[in-house]
Amino acid sequence: MDYSAWSLLVDAGLIGLLLVIGAVLRATVRPLQTLMVPASVLAGVLGLALGPEGLGLLPFSDQLGAYSSVLIVVVFACLSLTDDVDLRRLGRSVAGFASYGVLFYAAQVVVGVVLGLLVLGPLFGTHDGFGLLLFAGWAGGFGSAAAMGAVFGDGGWTEAQSLAFTSATVGLLVGIVGGIIQAKIGAKRGHAKEFDGLSALPEHLRTGVLRADDERPVIGTHTFSSGSIESLGFQAAIVLMISAAAYGVNTLLGEVFPAVSFPLFSIAFVVGLVLRGLLSATRTRRFVDPESLKSISGSATDVLVVCGIASIVPSFVAGHWLPLLVLFAVGLALCLLLGIVVAPRMLGDAWFEKQIFTWGWATGSVSTGLALLRIIDPRLRSRTLEDFAIAYLPLLPVEVTAVTFTPVLALAGAGWAIAGIWGGIAVLALAVPFLLVRRPTRTESRTAEPTG
């Protein structure tokens, strides 16, 4: 059957049904609450089991997998208008935290790529970009998996999208289960003094439901009178305008440089930054509501996860199960090494709380990291979240550049260039906290010497 607007409506309705079922399952099934599995992941797994790649009970169109590529453009369009990157706000007190996050990103890129080039490629004949699946699915999460999978798909590696979403799903489970195990071990060793088990989690983090009115934050703020235009519609219009403009720019670039494939989501990010500059220059940026845009971005991400998981081709995964297993095993060992050996030396005060939070978001998502943090620090006395709000600033450009350029370099056969560039970033991130340690002056050293 030909694809039409009604096909889109049916797909959207089925995705909505799956999300509702996923939310109900999370709210009622205790094991799912214990594992803190997001409703979108549950919906995606149901879609995979019941959809065209499974039992064939849900009549999805053949465009289900393409929606992820479109939705990631929407996510990056929102990101360009909501996130401020001002590295001057990065103080010495959170430099170690920021460096540790950058190290987590860069190390996954380097280790994955080197493993792919030296082991997985020669032994299993995997694609040169296979090792990037570790970063794409774990540190990057479902959004990066969709973005990088789309670039690889455009470059001829058709299995990449399915493999990337598989990596993201496995990474989420590793983050949750591994984080809970680490919390219990850390509590026994005295690292998490306020650990009270999963019972310490607030009900809304376990069930996903905000019951009390005082727990319900506003989604956004009106910037227009509804007599003119609905404010949410205006915010959505801006996002759609950026996304469509990015598609137009990408089409023009394709005509000028037919041999080069430009990532559409990166172009959307750049177009959004240009629009942001114009709005600031004309003093009209006040009409853009960041909270509404974050809600749009979050909604797009939820649907993206459903579409991505539901469109996984099991035969692609089955054909690569052994190299995937090796990649994930090495990735797990790397994350444990960073968490056990490196974190105590880089993160300073409240290192365990910061490490467990980083473990959560660098293998799954920020919401996973928050849930794990609430297990070991239920009153949030470690100030991990306050520090992360600033420490995330240098992470953003690292993530965007990694998602944008590493698949392009891999497709160009420049795998070792990826290893060299991001290896340098990893070394720099490892060195920064020690370079920023303030050494006492000669006068201070004399004062500190004992007098008798």
N, C-alpha and C positions, 0 to 999 in steps of 0.2 A: 504494500500500500504506500502511495506517495505521501511524503511528509508535508503537513500543512499546519495552519494555526491551530486547528482542532487537535492535531497530534501533540502539539506543545501543551495544550490544555489538559489532555489526558495524562501526559507525563507529569505535569505539575501536580495534578490531583493525586496521582499515585505516590509521588514523593511526599506530598503533604500527609497522606494517609500513613505512610511509613514513619514519618517523623512523629506523628501523634502516638502511634503504637510504641515507638521507641521511648517517648517521654513517659507513657503510662508504665511500661516495663521498668524503667529506671526508678519510678516513684513507688513501685509496689514489690519488686522482687529483691529480696535481701542480698543474695549473692552478687547481683549487679551493682547494688549500692556499695557493697564491700570493695568491689573492684573499681568502683567509680567510673564505669563505662559511660561515655557520653551518649545521649539519645540518638545523635546523628550516626554514630558508629553502629549502634543497634539497628537503626533503620537501614543503613547500608548493607549490613550482613543479611537482614531479611530480604532486601531487594535482590541481593546476589543469589540467595537460596530460592526465591520464588520467581525471579525474573527470567529473561531469555537465556542467561548463562547457567541457570539452575533448572527448576522444574517447569519453567515456562508458563506459570499461572498468571503473572502480571504482564499485561500487554504493552510493555514499554516500546517506544519507537527505536529505530536503529541509530538515533542521534543521542542516545542517553550518555554515551561516553564523551560526546563533544561538548556537553554542557559544562563540564569541569573547566575546559579551556576558556570558555566565555566567562564563567564566574570568577576565575582567578584574575581576569582583567578588571572586573568590578572591584575585587578586593584591593588590588594595587591602586586603582583610581581613588578609592577612599583613603588608602594609606597616605597618598601624596598630600592630602588636604588636612590630615589630622595629626600626624606625627611631626614634632619639632626636633630637628637634629642640631643641637647646640652643644658642642663638645666643651665649651667653656664652663658649663655647669658641672663637669666631671671633676669632683674634688678628690684629694688624696685619700680621704677616708673610704671611698668606694672604688678606688682604682684597682685594687686587687679583685674585687667582685666583678668589675667590668672585664678585666683581663682574663679572668677565669672563664667567663662566658665566651669571649672571643676564642680562647684556647679550645674550648669544647667544640665550637663550630669548626675551626680550622683543622683540628686534629681529626675529626670525622672525615673531612674532605681528603686530607693527606693520606691517612691510613687506608681509607677505602680505595682511593685511586692507586696507591702503590700495591696494595693487595691484588687489585684487579689486573694491573699490568704484569706483576711478577708471578702470580700464582693462578688466579682464576682464568685469565686469558689463555696462558699456555696449557693449563690442565683441562679446562672445560670449553675453551673457545668462546668465551663471553665477549660481549661488546666492550670497546675501550671505555665506555662510560658506565659500565656495570658497577664499579666501585663507588660511584657517586650516589647510588641508591641508598647508601648508608646515611649520608648527610641529608639527602632529599626527603627521606621518610622519617628520620629520627630527629635531628636538630631542626630541620626545616618544617616537619609536620605535613599535614595533608595539603596545605596551601602550596608549599614548595614542591611537594610531590606532583601536584597537578601542573604547576608551572614548568618544572623541568621535564616531566613526562610529555608535555605538549611540544616542547622544543625538540626533544629526541624523536618524537613521533613525526614531526615535520621534516626531520632530517633522515627519515627512513627506518628508524628503529621502532617498529610498531609495537613491540612487546613492552616498551619502557613504561607506558602509562599503567598497565596492570601491575608490573613489578614494583613501581614506585608506590602505588597505593597499598600493595601488600607489605612493603617495607614500613610504611606509616602505621599500618594496623599493628604489625608486630612491635614496632617501637613504642606505641601507646601501651600495649600490654606489658612490655619490659619495664617501662617507666612506672606503671602502677604497682605491679607485683614486686619488682626490684626495690622500689621506694619503700613499700611497707616492710619488707624484710630488713632493709637497712635501718629503718626507724626502730624496729624491735631490737636489733643488735646494738645500735647506738645507745638506746636506753639502758641496756644491760651494762654497757661500758661507761655510763655516766656522761655521755656526750649530749643527750637530750633529757635535761633534768625535769622538764614539765611533761614528758611523754605520758599519755593516759590511754593509749590504744585508740582504736577506731571509734570508741565511744566518745572521744573528745571532739570529734567532728560535729559541727552544728548540723541540725536536721536538714537544712536546705542544701548543704554540700553533699549529704548522703543521698537524699531523694531527688534533688534537683528542683524542688518545688518551694517557692517563697509563699508561705502561708500567712504570716503576720504582715499587716500593712506597713509597719516600720522597717521591714526588710526589703521592701519593694522600691528600688530606685527608679527615677524617671528615665524613660527611654531617650528623651531629647527635649529641646526647648523650641517653642514656636518663634519664628523670626518674621512671619508674615501674618496678616489678617486673613482668615479663611474666606472673607468676602472677595479677596483678590486671587489668592492661590493657597492651597493647603501647604503648610510648611514642610511636611514630610515629602510631599510631591515635589517641592522645589529642590530639596536635597537630593532626591532620587534623580531629578532631571539633570542636575549637575553631573552626577556620577555617570549617567547614561550618555551625556554629551561628551564627557572625557573619553569614555570607552569607545564610542563611535568615531570620535576624532582620531583616536589611536589606531583604529582599524583603517581609517582613510590614510593616515601617515604611513602605516605599514604597507598598504597597497602601493603607494607611490614609491616607497623605498624598494619594494620588490621589482618595480618596473625599471628603476634606475640601476639597482644592483641585483640582477636576477640570480646571481650565483650565491648570494648571501641571504640567510634566513634570520631575520631580526625577531627577538622575543616580543610578542605583542604586549604582554603584561608590563615589560620594562618601558616600552614606548608609552603606555598608559600612565605609568608613574612619572615620566618626564613631562608629558602633556599636562598632567595634573599639577606638577610643580610650576610650569609656565603660567597656567591659569591662576594658581595661588599667588604668584608674583604680581599678575595683573590686578587681582582683587585687592592685594595689599596696596599697590600703587594708586588705585582709584578709591581707596578707603571703603570698599564694599565687602571686605572679608567678614565683617560682622554679621552678614546675612547667612553665612555658612555656619551651621551648628555641628561642632565636632561630635557631640554625643549621638546625634541622629545618624551621622555618617558611620560611626562605630557600630550602631545597631544594624545599619544596612550591610556593612562589611561582615558582621557576625552572622547575619541571616544568610548571606551569600556563601559564607564558609560552611555553614550547616548543610545547605543544599549541595554544595560542592562535595562534601564528604560522602553524602548519600549516593550521588551520581558516580563518584569515583570508585567506591567499593562495589556498588551494584554492577558496574560495568567491567569489573575484573574478569579476565578470561582465564578460567582455571587451567586450561591446557598450557598457557604461557608459563604460569607459575609452576605447574608440574614438571615442565620441561627444564626448569632452572632450579629445582628444589635443593640440589646439593650445593651449588655455588652460593645460593641464598643462605643456606644454613651456615656455611663457612663464613660468609660475610657478616651475618648477624652474631655469630659466636665471637669473632674477632672484635666486632663493635661493642659487644657486651664487656669483653675483657678490657677494652680501651676505656670505657666509661667507668668501670670499677677502679682501674688504675688511677684515673684522674680524681675520682671521688675519695679513694682511700689514701693515696700517696701524695698527690699534688694539692688537693683542697686544703688540708691543715696548714700547709706552708704558704698558701697564697691568700687565704680569706681572712686570716686574723680572728678578731672577736666574732663569736657566734658562727664559727666556720661550719659546724655541722648543719645548722639550720639553713645557711646559705647554700651549702653543698646539696642538701636534699631537695631544696627548691629548684636549684639548677638542674639536678638530675631529672626532675619531673618535666620541666619545660624543654630540656635538651634531648629528651627521648620521646616526648609526647606532645604536650601543650602547656601553656601557662596555667590553665585551669587545673591540670594535673599537679603541677608544681605547687600551686596554692593549696590544694587539698592535702598534699603530703606535708606541707609546712604546718597546716592546722593540726595535723596529728601530733607532731613533736613540739609545736609551739602554739597551743590553742589560744593563748592571749596575745599572741604576736608581739611579745616583748623584745624579740631579737632585732626588731626594726629592719628585717630582711626586705619587706615590701617597699619601705621608704627608700632604702638603698638601691633596690632594683629599678625603681622608677627613674633614677639617674643613671645607674649602671647600664641600662638598656640602650642609652643614646648611642654609644659607639658600636653597639651590636647591630643596629639597623643598617648602616651602610655596608657592613661586612656581609650580612645576610643577603641584602639585595644584590650586591656584586657577585656573591657566590652563586646565587640562583640564576643570575643573568648570564654570567660569562663562562662558568665551568662547563655547562653542556655544549656551548658553542665551541669551546676549545677542544673538548673531547671529540666532537664530530669532525673537527679539523685535524684530528690525530695528534694533538698537542697534550697528551696526558701527562708527560713528564713536566711540561711547563706548569700545569695545574699543581702538581706536587711541589715544585720549586716555589711558586708564588705563595701558596697557602702554607707551605712549610715555613717560609720566612715570616708570615703573619703569626704562626703558632709560636715560633721562637721569640718574636717581639713581645707577644702577649705574655709569655712565660717570664720575660725579663723585666717588663714594665714595673710590677710591684716592687721589685728589688731596687730598680733604678730610682724610684720615687721615695724610697726610705730616706728619711732625713737624718744625715749623720751629724753628730754634735760638733759644734765649732771648737776650736782649740781652747777658747776661754771657758766654754761649758765643760770641756773635758777636765780642765784643771780644777774647776769648781767641784766637779763630781768626785775628785780623788780624795781618799781618806786623809785626814790631817794627823792622825796619830793612833 
